[in-house]
Amino acid sequence: MGPVIDVRSFRQALGQFPTGVCVVTSVIGTEKLGVTISSFNSLSLDPPLILFSIDRRAASLFLWMQAECYAINVLSENQADLSSRFSRPLTNKWEGFACETKVGHGVILPGVAAVFHCAPWAAHDGGDHLLFIGRVTSFQSFRDRRPLVFSQGRYAALESGSHNEVSWPLAMHY
């Protein structure tokens, strides 16, 4: 057994790393699924893979494990309300909400900064979460929309202005 870690302090330390906020969506039969995540990242360019996780206590986890496709909706800076809507357990998250459902692509939320359509690639144990790896089958990016950011336990905004161009891949990756 490793050292005992104070969960609250650990969570606060993790909050020092800003993340984007996404809503992952899918459809199982006639039931729409949607959950807010901040545990999203790129995994591989070749093949194009992404990774996200869902808490094992989530009531919808069993349905997520059955999903044949899903959409990762990267929320725009003005969509904190959607983040809150889809972070609530056991409510009708879709009531009174218009969105686009595409067969084989999941549910696409309006006004997002980007959307990644994925097919399941793998799922792995991640402690109190289940890690989902998806193969990106298509995507859209809207560069005129700034992403919603979460840091230190609250939503944050990116500063507007110029960004330094970086050559990719960074040398640190090799």
Residue pairs with C-beta under 8 A, 6 or more apart in sequence:
12 152
12 153
15 151
15 152
15 153
16 151
16 152
17 151
18 149
18 150
18 151
18 156
19 38
19 39
19 40
19 149
19 150
19 151
20 38
20 40
20 74
20 75
20 147
20 148
20 149
20 150
21 36
21 37
21 38
21 74
21 75
21 79
21 80
21 83
21 147
21 148
21 149
21 150
21 155
22 36
22 37
22 38
22 40
22 52
22 72
22 73
22 74
22 75
23 34
23 35
23 36
23 37
23 73
23 75
23 82
23 83
23 86
23 109
24 33
24 34
24 35
24 37
24 40
24 52
24 54
24 70
24 71
24 72
24 73
24 106
25 32
25 33
25 34
25 70
25 71
25 73
25 106
25 107
25 108
25 109
26 32
26 33
26 63
26 64
26 67
26 68
26 69
26 70
26 71
26 106
26 107
27 33
27 101
27 106
27 107
28 63
28 66
28 67
31 63
32 93
32 94
32 101
32 107
33 60
33 63
33 64
33 67
33 70
34 86
34 93
34 94
34 107
35 54
35 58
35 60
35 64
35 86
35 87
36 82
36 83
36 84
36 86
36 87
37 52
37 53
37 54
38 150
39 51
39 52
39 53
39 129
40 50
40 51
40 52
40 72
40 74
41 50
41 51
41 52
42 49
42 50
42 51
43 49
43 50
43 51
43 133
47 135
48 135
48 136
49 121
49 133
49 134
49 135
49 136
50 72
50 116
50 118
50 133
50 134
50 136
51 131
51 132
51 133
51 134
52 72
52 131
52 132
52 134
53 126
53 129
53 130
53 131
53 132
54 60
54 61
54 64
54 129
54 130
54 132
55 61
55 128
55 129
56 128
56 129
56 130
57 128
58 64
58 89
59 89
59 90
61 130
64 70
64 130
64 132
65 123
65 130
67 120
68 104
68 119
68 120
69 104
69 105
69 106
69 117
69 118
69 119
69 120
69 137
70 106
70 117
70 118
70 120
70 132
70 134
71 105
71 106
71 107
71 108
71 115
71 116
71 117
71 118
72 115
72 116
72 118
72 134
73 107
73 108
73 109
73 112
73 115
74 112
74 113
74 114
74 115
74 116
74 147
75 82
75 83
75 109
75 112
75 113
75 147
75 148
76 111
76 112
76 113
76 142
76 145
76 146
76 147
76 148
77 113
77 145
77 146
77 147
77 148
77 149
77 157
77 158
78 111
78 148
79 109
79 111
79 112
79 148
80 148
80 155
82 109
83 148
83 150
83 155
85 93
85 97
86 93
98 110
99 107
99 108
99 109
99 110
100 107
100 108
100 110
101 107
101 108
102 108
102 117
104 117
104 137
105 117
105 137
105 138
106 117
106 118
108 115
109 115
111 145
112 142
112 145
113 141
113 142
113 145
113 146
113 147
113 148
114 139
114 140
114 141
114 142
114 147
115 139
115 140
116 134
116 136
116 139
117 136
117 137
117 138
117 139
118 134
118 135
118 136
118 137
119 134
119 135
119 137
120 132
120 133
120 134
120 135
121 133
121 134
121 135
122 132
122 133
123 130
123 131
123 132
123 133
124 130
124 131
124 133
125 131
146 157
146 158
146 160
147 158
148 155
149 155
149 156
149 157
149 158
150 156
